[in-house]
Amino acid sequence: MFGSLYLKVLVNIILKRSESTVYIELLSKKNVIESIEKTFATRSINEKMLDFILGYTSESPYYYVSILDTSSAQGAIPTCSKNQIGHFHDVTSSEHRCFKEKWSYFTSQADLYSLERHYKPIGIDFVFSPFVLLAEFFKDKIDSHLAMFVLVEENYLSLAIFGNSELLFAKHLDVQKRTDEEAVLVYEESADELDFDLDEGIDLEDINADEIDSLDDFGDIEDLDTLEEINEFADSRDLEEEFHQDQIQEESTNASENFSEDFQRFLLIQNSVKHFYGEDKYKSTFIENVYIADGFGITLDLKRYLEEEMFLSVYVRKIDLGMQVCELAKAELNL
């Protein structure tokens, strides 16, 4: 009763390469009465960013701060069994949680505590995994399709292969790990090896792309042992209508940089699929479709690479990362 008299303030932080975007929603009795977004030229809390956030959190004692995990030591595992988790990843230095009793996600303990210290001036209530965000964003497709799903951020790719809601494979990848020259050299040396003879199986080129396992959505950072399941988004969406090619944004500025980075994204995706097909511990199956949640602004080249080089059917949908992290927070809080 007392809490219903106050606004609920949801603060959501998305870290980019050299910026931080803060998306805020003000709720009254579960109704959004105002939403605000502002980007700051910093990856840390400077005075301007702190003043902006405090300007809204000071309006109510009921405010919650969420952030999308950017740890490079995060990932997802196709099991919830404690006896099997170690078969896929050593989680002794990680926090891991089970997603709806189907699969697990993990992130670095050290990175979580570092995040908590770094944002001490405002406090962090929720740290959300990109894989959980991806699973909720494409829920209708994941529940009924066999496909690869990719979340594109400025610095990272979160890639997951699902078969009718069962996680088969997942990787968290660093786009900037490789230089442009290394990417082009590896591609040119291995392009002739590409072989998609379905009678003999999939033989993808041997690309030495460095990959980084990482990720996770860790509800209340102050109590890492208690994470409630993420509820389904309340709003229904016509996904088929939204998967239109014209939603891929061609960036008019920094076109050369975006082109080279999308080429690296392609190589990382291609190499990940090779590992999926080649490692016995995964239930490999032939992938025909890929659904991309574009949170950065990819070029048409990434779609073309995947279609022409890997013969995939590619569907791209724009995603507002701040808004979707806010949806996860509202699900956690039952708002």
Buried (B, 14 or more C-beta within 10 A) or exposed (E): EEEEEBBBBBBBBBBBEEEBBBBBBBBBEEEBEEBEBEBBEBBEBEEEBEEBBBEBBEEBEBBBBBBBBBBBBBBBBBBBEEEEBEEBBEBEEBBBBBBEEBBBBBBBBEBBEEBBEEBEEBBBBBBBBBBBBBBBBBBBBBEEBBBBBBBBBBBBBBBBBBBEBEBBBBBBBBBEBBEBEBBBEBBEEBEEEEEEEEEEEBBBBEBEBEBBBBBBBBBBBEEBEEBEBBEEBEEEEEBEEEBEEEEBBEBEEEEEEBBBBBBBBBBBBBBBBBBBBBEEEBEBEEBEBBBBBBBBBBBBBBBEBBEEBBEBEBBBBBBBBBBBBBBBBBBBBEB
